[in-house]
Amino acid sequence: MSKVEGRVLIIPRGQHEHSAKLTAFWDADSKADRARQVKKAAMAWGRDKYRGNSVYVDTSSIAKEGDDGAGALFVNGIEYAKVTSFVYVPKPVDVASLFEG
């Protein structure tokens, strides 16, 4: 199986901008692995940020391709943020044409 590089965004409730952008790698063909890796990254971030509190990440609706899906980050049983993921595609780099002088 091939691995893909993806990003995990943590978007606090009531906001439109992410407060964290994390990198994760998952199997390209596995919805379960994507959800597992997104949960792992979000849990590590949440435990670091909210030390001493109970942190849980629900990733049951993370989609495989196209649709980004969405999960939720809970702290002490209260939903604090939306967790979403996407496959990272680097921006193309302009290359000088071989035909220009």
N, CA, C and O atoms as CSV, one atom per row, in Angstrom:
chain,resi,resn,atom,element,x,y,z
A,1,MET,N,N,0.841,-1.189,0.000
A,1,MET,CA,C,0.000,0.000,0.000
A,1,MET,C,C,0.879,1.243,0.000
A,1,MET,O,O,1.929,1.282,0.642
A,2,SER,N,N,0.440,2.231,-0.714
A,2,SER,CA,C,1.194,3.482,-0.744
A,2,SER,C,C,0.686,4.421,0.348
A,2,SER,O,O,-0.499,4.449,0.680
A,3,LYS,N,N,1.615,5.174,0.882
A,3,LYS,CA,C,1.278,6.164,1.912
A,3,LYS,C,C,1.100,7.518,1.252
A,3,LYS,O,O,1.777,7.832,0.274
A,4,VAL,N,N,0.189,8.321,1.787
A,4,VAL,CA,C,0.016,9.690,1.332
A,4,VAL,C,C,0.263,10.620,2.513
A,4,VAL,O,O,0.046,10.258,3.670
A,5,GLU,N,N,0.725,11.833,2.190
A,5,GLU,CA,C,0.933,12.846,3.220
A,5,GLU,C,C,-0.325,13.681,3.308
A,5,GLU,O,O,-0.871,14.112,2.291
A,6,GLY,N,N,-0.773,13.904,4.504
A,6,GLY,CA,C,-1.983,14.686,4.691
A,6,GLY,C,C,-1.822,15.713,5.793
A,6,GLY,O,O,-0.835,15.723,6.529
A,7,ARG,N,N,-2.810,16.566,5.884
A,7,ARG,CA,C,-2.836,17.583,6.927
A,7,ARG,C,C,-4.083,17.379,7.777
A,7,ARG,O,O,-5.147,17.010,7.280
A,8,VAL,N,N,-3.923,17.625,9.049
A,8,VAL,CA,C,-5.020,17.558,10.007
A,8,VAL,C,C,-5.212,18.974,10.537
A,8,VAL,O,O,-4.278,19.577,11.067
A,9,LEU,N,N,-6.420,19.499,10.392
A,9,LEU,CA,C,-6.715,20.849,10.872
A,9,LEU,C,C,-7.578,20.772,12.123
A,9,LEU,O,O,-8.538,20.003,12.187
A,10,ILE,N,N,-7.220,21.585,13.119
A,10,ILE,CA,C,-8.009,21.718,14.339
A,10,ILE,C,C,-8.658,23.098,14.269
A,10,ILE,O,O,-7.964,24.114,14.299
A,11,ILE,N,N,-9.988,23.135,14.176
A,11,ILE,CA,C,-10.717,24.396,14.025
A,11,ILE,C,C,-11.628,24.583,15.245
A,11,ILE,O,O,-12.622,23.870,15.385
A,12,PRO,N,N,-11.297,25.537,16.129
A,12,PRO,CA,C,-12.117,25.752,17.323
A,12,PRO,C,C,-13.571,26.081,16.982
A,12,PRO,O,O,-13.845,26.715,15.963
A,13,ARG,N,N,-14.490,25.652,17.827
A,13,ARG,CA,C,-15.925,25.933,17.622
A,13,ARG,C,C,-16.159,27.423,17.477
A,13,ARG,O,O,-15.590,28.227,18.215
A,14,GLY,N,N,-16.998,27.785,16.525
A,14,GLY,CA,C,-17.357,29.173,16.319
A,14,GLY,C,C,-16.336,29.968,15.521
A,14,GLY,O,O,-16.523,31.165,15.304
A,15,GLN,N,N,-15.261,29.325,15.080
A,15,GLN,CA,C,-14.250,30.014,14.285
A,15,GLN,C,C,-14.153,29.379,12.906
A,15,GLN,O,O,-14.582,28.245,12.697
A,16,HIS,N,N,-13.589,30.121,11.982
A,16,HIS,CA,C,-13.445,29.608,10.619
A,16,HIS,C,C,-11.999,29.307,10.272
A,16,HIS,O,O,-11.726,28.643,9.272
A,17,GLU,N,N,-11.076,29.785,11.082
A,17,GLU,CA,C,-9.654,29.552,10.847
A,17,GLU,C,C,-9.147,28.463,11.787
A,17,GLU,O,O,-9.604,28.358,12.926
A,18,HIS,N,N,-8.211,27.661,11.313
A,18,HIS,CA,C,-7.659,26.599,12.146
A,18,HIS,C,C,-6.666,27.165,13.158
A,18,HIS,O,O,-5.988,28.159,12.899
A,19,SER,N,N,-6.599,26.517,14.303
A,19,SER,CA,C,-5.628,26.921,15.316
A,19,SER,C,C,-4.400,26.030,15.262
A,19,SER,O,O,-3.369,26.349,15.855
A,20,ALA,N,N,-4.507,24.906,14.546
A,20,ALA,CA,C,-3.355,24.015,14.386
A,20,ALA,C,C,-3.460,23.301,13.046
A,20,ALA,O,O,-4.547,22.913,12.615
A,21,LYS,N,N,-2.310,23.134,12.394
A,21,LYS,CA,C,-2.220,22.345,11.158
A,21,LYS,C,C,-1.132,21.306,11.396
A,21,LYS,O,O,0.044,21.644,11.534
A,22,LEU,N,N,-1.529,20.053,11.441
A,22,LEU,CA,C,-0.633,18.952,11.766
A,22,LEU,C,C,-0.390,18.096,10.531
A,22,LEU,O,O,-1.224,18.067,9.626
A,23,THR,N,N,0.730,17.406,10.483
A,23,THR,CA,C,1.050,16.512,9.379
A,23,THR,C,C,0.827,15.076,9.821
A,23,THR,O,O,1.187,14.695,10.934
A,24,ALA,N,N,0.229,14.283,8.940
A,24,ALA,CA,C,0.006,12.864,9.210
A,24,ALA,C,C,0.193,12.088,7.912
A,24,ALA,O,O,0.064,12.651,6.825
A,25,PHE,N,N,0.493,10.819,8.021
A,25,PHE,CA,C,0.649,9.940,6.863
A,25,PHE,C,C,-0.290,8.761,7.039
A,25,PHE,O,O,-0.380,8.200,8.131
A,26,TRP,N,N,-0.999,8.371,5.969
A,26,TRP,CA,C,-1.908,7.230,6.043
A,26,TRP,C,C,-1.885,6.467,4.742
A,26,TRP,O,O,-1.422,6.975,3.721
A,27,ASP,N,N,-2.392,5.223,4.780
A,27,ASP,CA,C,-2.486,4.399,3.579
A,27,ASP,C,C,-3.476,5.037,2.631
A,27,ASP,O,O,-4.567,5.442,3.033
A,28,ALA,N,N,-3.091,5.125,1.369
A,28,ALA,CA,C,-3.914,5.812,0.370
A,28,ALA,C,C,-5.286,5.169,0.200
A,28,ALA,O,O,-6.255,5.865,-0.101
A,29,ASP,N,N,-5.385,3.864,0.385
A,29,ASP,CA,C,-6.635,3.154,0.104
A,29,ASP,C,C,-7.430,2.776,1.341
A,29,ASP,O,O,-8.410,2.039,1.230
A,30,SER,N,N,-7.044,3.253,2.511
A,30,SER,CA,C,-7.690,2.792,3.738
A,30,SER,C,C,-8.353,3.931,4.508
A,30,SER,O,O,-7.684,4.801,5.066
A,31,LYS,N,N,-9.689,3.903,4.523
A,31,LYS,CA,C,-10.436,4.892,5.304
A,31,LYS,C,C,-10.151,4.707,6.799
A,31,LYS,O,O,-10.038,5.681,7.543
A,32,ALA,N,N,-10.037,3.462,7.220
A,32,ALA,CA,C,-9.783,3.181,8.638
A,32,ALA,C,C,-8.417,3.699,9.064
A,32,ALA,O,O,-8.281,4.250,10.156
A,33,ASP,N,N,-7.395,3.530,8.214
A,33,ASP,CA,C,-6.060,4.020,8.570
A,33,ASP,C,C,-6.036,5.538,8.595
A,33,ASP,O,O,-5.386,6.138,9.451
A,34,ARG,N,N,-6.741,6.162,7.661
A,34,ARG,CA,C,-6.804,7.633,7.661
A,34,ARG,C,C,-7.415,8.131,8.970
A,34,ARG,O,O,-6.877,9.037,9.607
A,35,ALA,N,N,-8.521,7.546,9.360
A,35,ALA,CA,C,-9.183,7.949,10.600
A,35,ALA,C,C,-8.272,7.702,11.805
A,35,ALA,O,O,-8.214,8.527,12.717
A,36,ARG,N,N,-7.565,6.573,11.811
A,36,ARG,CA,C,-6.658,6.231,12.904
A,36,ARG,C,C,-5.511,7.246,13.015
A,36,ARG,O,O,-5.180,7.690,14.114
A,37,GLN,N,N,-4.912,7.609,11.889
A,37,GLN,CA,C,-3.784,8.538,11.898
A,37,GLN,C,C,-4.219,9.967,12.246
A,37,GLN,O,O,-3.503,10.691,12.938
A,38,VAL,N,N,-5.394,10.361,11.763
A,38,VAL,CA,C,-5.932,11.685,12.105
A,38,VAL,C,C,-6.207,11.750,13.603
A,38,VAL,O,O,-5.877,12.738,14.259
A,39,LYS,N,N,-6.812,10.694,14.138
A,39,LYS,CA,C,-7.109,10.649,15.570
A,39,LYS,C,C,-5.826,10.694,16.389
A,39,LYS,O,O,-5.753,11.403,17.392
A,40,LYS,N,N,-4.814,9.939,15.967
A,40,LYS,CA,C,-3.538,9.908,16.673
A,40,LYS,C,C,-2.896,11.299,16.728
A,40,LYS,O,O,-2.427,11.727,17.782
A,41,ALA,N,N,-2.876,12.000,15.590
A,41,ALA,CA,C,-2.279,13.343,15.533
A,41,ALA,C,C,-3.068,14.333,16.386
A,41,ALA,O,O,-2.484,15.112,17.139
A,42,ALA,N,N,-4.397,14.303,16.268
A,42,ALA,CA,C,-5.244,15.242,17.019
A,42,ALA,C,C,-5.190,14.963,18.516
A,42,ALA,O,O,-5.198,15.896,19.319
A,43,MET,N,N,-5.135,13.691,18.901
A,43,MET,CA,C,-5.052,13.337,20.328
A,43,MET,C,C,-3.737,13.835,20.920
A,43,MET,O,O,-3.722,14.376,22.026
A,44,ALA,N,N,-2.634,13.657,20.196
A,44,ALA,CA,C,-1.330,14.118,20.695
A,44,ALA,C,C,-1.340,15.632,20.880
A,44,ALA,O,O,-0.847,16.143,21.886
A,45,TRP,N,N,-1.899,16.344,19.912
A,45,TRP,CA,C,-1.975,17.806,20.007
A,45,TRP,C,C,-2.868,18.213,21.188
A,45,TRP,O,O,-2.506,19.090,21.972
A,46,GLY,N,N,-4.028,17.573,21.305
A,46,GLY,CA,C,-4.979,17.908,22.372
A,46,GLY,C,C,-4.429,17.630,23.758
A,46,GLY,O,O,-4.620,18.423,24.681
A,47,ARG,N,N,-3.743,16.497,23.905
A,47,ARG,CA,C,-3.167,16.162,25.219
A,47,ARG,C,C,-2.073,17.137,25.606
A,47,ARG,O,O,-1.914,17.462,26.783
A,48,ASP,N,N,-1.313,17.610,24.615
A,48,ASP,CA,C,-0.260,18.578,24.892
A,48,ASP,C,C,-0.858,19.940,25.264
A,48,ASP,O,O,-0.397,20.592,26.202
A,49,LYS,N,N,-1.881,20.361,24.525
A,49,LYS,CA,C,-2.483,21.679,24.747
A,49,LYS,C,C,-3.324,21.722,26.030
A,49,LYS,O,O,-3.277,22.702,26.773
A,50,TYR,N,N,-4.087,20.666,26.283
A,50,TYR,CA,C,-5.008,20.639,27.425
A,50,TYR,C,C,-4.513,19.650,28.485
A,50,TYR,O,O,-5.261,18.773,28.916
A,51,ARG,N,N,-3.279,19.791,28.893
A,51,ARG,CA,C,-2.674,18.874,29.880
A,51,ARG,C,C,-3.522,18.793,31.137
A,51,ARG,O,O,-4.025,19.795,31.644
A,52,GLY,N,N,-3.666,17.556,31.626
A,52,GLY,CA,C,-4.413,17.342,32.863
A,52,GLY,C,C,-5.905,17.198,32.660
A,52,GLY,O,O,-6.633,16.910,33.610
A,53,ASN,N,N,-6.376,17.393,31.433
A,53,ASN,CA,C,-7.799,17.255,31.137
A,53,ASN,C,C,-8.035,16.001,30.302
A,53,ASN,O,O,-7.125,15.506,29.637
A,54,SER,N,N,-9.241,15.502,30.342
A,54,SER,CA,C,-9.622,14.357,29.542
A,54,SER,C,C,-9.836,14.808,28.096
A,54,SER,O,O,-10.656,15.687,27.831
A,55,VAL,N,N,-9.090,14.200,27.157
A,55,VAL,CA,C,-9.188,14.557,25.738
A,55,VAL,C,C,-9.631,13.338,24.957
A,55,VAL,O,O,-9.096,12.245,25.143
A,56,TYR,N,N,-10.616,13.526,24.076
A,56,TYR,CA,C,-11.107,12.454,23.205
A,56,TYR,C,C,-11.332,13.037,21.818
A,56,TYR,O,O,-11.811,14.162,21.676
A,57,VAL,N,N,-10.978,12.255,20.786
A,57,VAL,CA,C,-11.208,12.679,19.406
A,57,VAL,C,C,-12.089,11.643,18.727
A,57,VAL,O,O,-11.760,10.457,18.697
A,58,ASP,N,N,-13.216,12.100,18.179
A,58,ASP,CA,C,-14.123,11.234,17.418
A,58,ASP,C,C,-13.827,11.431,15.941
A,58,ASP,O,O,-13.967,12.540,15.427
A,59,THR,N,N,-13.422,10.374,15.251
A,59,THR,CA,C,-13.108,10.458,13.820
A,59,THR,C,C,-13.988,9.520,12.998
A,59,THR,O,O,-13.580,9.070,11.927
A,60,SER,N,N,-15.162,9.229,13.475
A,60,SER,CA,C,-16.014,8.242,12.810
A,60,SER,C,C,-16.476,8.662,11.420
A,60,SER,O,O,-16.881,7.809,10.630
A,61,SER,N,N,-16.428,9.951,11.099
A,61,SER,CA,C,-16.913,10.379,9.785
A,61,SER,C,C,-15.799,10.853,8.847
A,61,SER,O,O,-16.081,11.496,7.836
A,62,ILE,N,N,-14.534,10.543,9.170
A,62,ILE,CA,C,-13.445,10.937,8.282
A,62,ILE,C,C,-13.608,10.184,6.964
A,62,ILE,O,O,-13.689,8.956,6.949
A,63,ALA,N,N,-13.656,10.920,5.875
A,63,ALA,CA,C,-13.884,10.327,4.558
A,63,ALA,C,C,-12.577,9.886,3.918
A,63,ALA,O,O,-11.496,10.322,4.314
A,64,LYS,N,N,-12.693,9.020,2.926
A,64,LYS,CA,C,-11.513,8.456,2.273
A,64,LYS,C,C,-10.898,9.415,1.267
A,64,LYS,O,O,-9.715,9.733,1.379
A,65,GLU,N,N,-11.655,9.881,0.296
A,65,GLU,CA,C,-11.110,10.759,-0.742
A,65,GLU,C,C,-12.117,11.827,-1.097
A,65,GLU,O,O,-13.318,11.661,-0.888
A,66,GLY,N,N,-11.618,12.928,-1.636
A,66,GLY,CA,C,-12.501,13.995,-2.092
A,66,GLY,C,C,-13.071,14.780,-0.929
A,66,GLY,O,O,-12.570,15.857,-0.603
A,67,ASP,N,N,-14.088,14.269,-0.312
A,67,ASP,CA,C,-14.723,14.900,0.841
A,67,ASP,C,C,-13.782,14.788,2.024
A,67,ASP,O,O,-13.244,13.713,2.286
A,68,ASP,N,N,-13.575,15.881,2.744
A,68,ASP,CA,C,-12.589,15.851,3.818
A,68,ASP,C,C,-13.078,15.154,5.079
A,68,ASP,O,O,-12.264,14.752,5.910
A,69,GLY,N,N,-14.379,15.003,5.240
A,69,GLY,CA,C,-14.903,14.412,6.459
A,69,GLY,C,C,-14.654,15.344,7.631
A,69,GLY,O,O,-13.956,16.347,7.483
A,70,ALA,N,N,-15.199,15.037,8.764
A,70,ALA,CA,C,-14.970,15.877,9.934
A,70,ALA,C,C,-15.136,15.043,11.183
A,70,ALA,O,O,-16.009,14.180,11.270
A,71,GLY,N,N,-14.291,15.316,12.132
A,71,GLY,CA,C,-14.394,14.690,13.436
A,71,GLY,C,C,-14.528,15.800,14.461
A,71,GLY,O,O,-14.736,16.961,14.111
A,72,ALA,N,N,-14.410,15.439,15.714
A,72,ALA,CA,C,-14.540,16.442,16.773
A,72,ALA,C,C,-13.551,16.139,17.885
A,72,ALA,O,O,-13.268,14.980,18.186
A,73,LEU,N,N,-13.029,17.200,18.492
A,73,LEU,CA,C,-12.121,17.105,19.632
A,73,LEU,C,C,-12.915,17.508,20.875
A,73,LEU,O,O,-13.475,18.602,20.945
A,74,PHE,N,N,-12.949,16.606,21.845
A,74,PHE,CA,C,-13.668,16.861,23.093
A,74,PHE,C,C,-12.672,17.005,24.233
A,74,PHE,O,O,-11.723,16.227,24.334
A,75,VAL,N,N,-12.883,17.989,25.084
A,75,VAL,CA,C,-12.073,18.175,26.285
A,75,VAL,C,C,-13.029,18.153,27.470
A,75,VAL,O,O,-13.956,18.959,27.547
A,76,ASN,N,N,-12.797,17.224,28.389
A,76,ASN,CA,C,-13.679,17.019,29.538
A,76,ASN,C,C,-15.134,16.843,29.113
A,76,ASN,O,O,-16.045,17.339,29.777
A,77,GLY,N,N,-15.347,16.140,28.013
A,77,GLY,CA,C,-16.696,15.834,27.539
A,77,GLY,C,C,-17.378,16.947,26.766
A,77,GLY,O,O,-18.518,16.780,26.334
A,78,ILE,N,N,-16.711,18.079,26.582
A,78,ILE,CA,C,-17.298,19.218,25.853
A,78,ILE,C,C,-16.590,19.356,24.516
A,78,ILE,O,O,-15.361,19.335,24.448
A,79,GLU,N,N,-17.378,19.497,23.450
A,79,GLU,CA,C,-16.779,19.639,22.118
A,79,GLU,C,C,-16.098,20.997,21.997
A,79,GLU,O,O,-16.742,22.038,22.125
A,80,TYR,N,N,-14.793,20.976,21.751
A,80,TYR,CA,C,-14.015,22.202,21.649
A,80,TYR,C,C,-13.680,22.583,20.215
A,80,TYR,O,O,-13.559,23.764,19.891
A,81,ALA,N,N,-13.527,21.567,19.347
A,81,ALA,CA,C,-13.060,21.888,18.004
A,81,ALA,C,C,-13.490,20.837,16.995
A,81,ALA,O,O,-13.778,19.689,17.334
A,82,LYS,N,N,-13.523,21.272,15.748
A,82,LYS,CA,C,-13.737,20.374,14.617
A,82,LYS,C,C,-12.364,19.876,14.178
A,82,LYS,O,O,-11.393,20.632,14.175
A,83,VAL,N,N,-12.290,18.600,13.809
A,83,VAL,CA,C,-11.049,18.006,13.316
A,83,VAL,C,C,-11.318,17.552,11.887
A,83,VAL,O,O,-12.225,16.756,11.645
A,84,THR,N,N,-10.542,18.050,10.955
A,84,THR,CA,C,-10.734,17.689,9.565
A,84,THR,C,C,-9.393,17.345,8.932
A,84,THR,O,O,-8.343,17.715,9.459
A,85,SER,N,N,-9.421,16.646,7.817
A,85,SER,CA,C,-8.174,16.230,7.180
A,85,SER,C,C,-8.285,16.344,5.670
A,85,SER,O,O,-9.376,16.325,5.101
A,86,PHE,N,N,-7.135,16.461,5.045
A,86,PHE,CA,C,-7.088,16.464,3.588
A,86,PHE,C,C,-5.733,15.949,3.138
A,86,PHE,O,O,-4.760,15.991,3.891
A,87,VAL,N,N,-5.677,15.458,1.893
A,87,VAL,CA,C,-4.422,15.002,1.315
A,87,VAL,C,C,-3.645,16.227,0.866
A,87,VAL,O,O,-4.180,17.087,0.166
A,88,TYR,N,N,-2.396,16.307,1.263
A,88,TYR,CA,C,-1.546,17.447,0.937
A,88,TYR,C,C,-1.022,17.306,-0.489
A,88,TYR,O,O,-0.451,16.281,-0.858
A,89,VAL,N,N,-1.226,18.350,-1.275
A,89,VAL,CA,C,-0.683,18.408,-2.631
A,89,VAL,C,C,0.175,19.668,-2.707
A,89,VAL,O,O,-0.351,20.777,-2.610
A,90,PRO,N,N,1.496,19.511,-2.880
A,90,PRO,CA,C,2.355,20.697,-2.913
A,90,PRO,C,C,2.045,21.585,-4.111
A,90,PRO,O,O,1.604,21.112,-5.159
A,91,LYS,N,N,2.284,22.877,-3.934
A,91,LYS,CA,C,2.063,23.815,-5.027
A,91,LYS,C,C,3.093,23.552,-6.121
A,91,LYS,O,O,4.252,23.262,-5.826
A,92,PRO,N,N,2.674,23.653,-7.385
A,92,PRO,CA,C,3.639,23.431,-8.467
A,92,PRO,C,C,4.698,24.534,-8.478
A,92,PRO,O,O,4.416,25.687,-8.151
A,93,VAL,N,N,5.891,24.169,-8.850
A,93,VAL,CA,C,7.003,25.105,-8.921
A,93,VAL,C,C,7.188,25.515,-10.375
A,93,VAL,O,O,7.234,24.663,-11.261
A,94,ASP,N,N,7.294,26.815,-10.623
A,94,ASP,CA,C,7.531,27.279,-11.977
A,94,ASP,C,C,8.906,26.837,-12.425
A,94,ASP,O,O,9.894,26.997,-11.708
A,95,VAL,N,N,8.954,26.286,-13.606
A,95,VAL,CA,C,10.206,25.811,-14.166
A,95,VAL,C,C,10.449,26.556,-15.471
A,95,VAL,O,O,9.524,26.771,-16.254
A,96,ALA,N,N,11.677,26.942,-15.696
A,96,ALA,CA,C,12.014,27.626,-16.950
A,96,ALA,C,C,11.770,26.664,-18.109
A,96,ALA,O,O,12.077,25.475,-18.032
A,97,SER,N,N,11.224,27.201,-19.155
A,97,SER,CA,C,10.922,26.393,-20.331
A,97,SER,C,C,12.224,25.961,-21.019
A,97,SER,O,O,13.197,26.714,-21.064
A,98,LEU,N,N,12.219,24.760,-21.541
A,98,LEU,CA,C,13.383,24.265,-22.285
A,98,LEU,C,C,13.505,24.935,-23.650
A,98,LEU,O,O,14.559,24.885,-24.284
A,99,PHE,N,N,12.424,25.558,-24.091
A,99,PHE,CA,C,12.410,26.135,-25.421
A,99,PHE,C,C,12.699,27.625,-25.439
A,99,PHE,O,O,12.804,28.228,-26.508
A,100,GLU,N,N,12.826,28.222,-24.260
A,100,GLU,CA,C,13.128,29.651,-24.201
A,100,GLU,C,C,14.642,29.846,-24.206
A,100,GLU,O,O,15.390,29.021,-23.682
A,101,GLY,N,N,15.077,30.943,-24.801
A,101,GLY,CA,C,16.522,31.218,-24.936
A,101,GLY,C,C,17.070,31.816,-23.754
A,101,GLY,O,O,18.265,32.107,-23.706
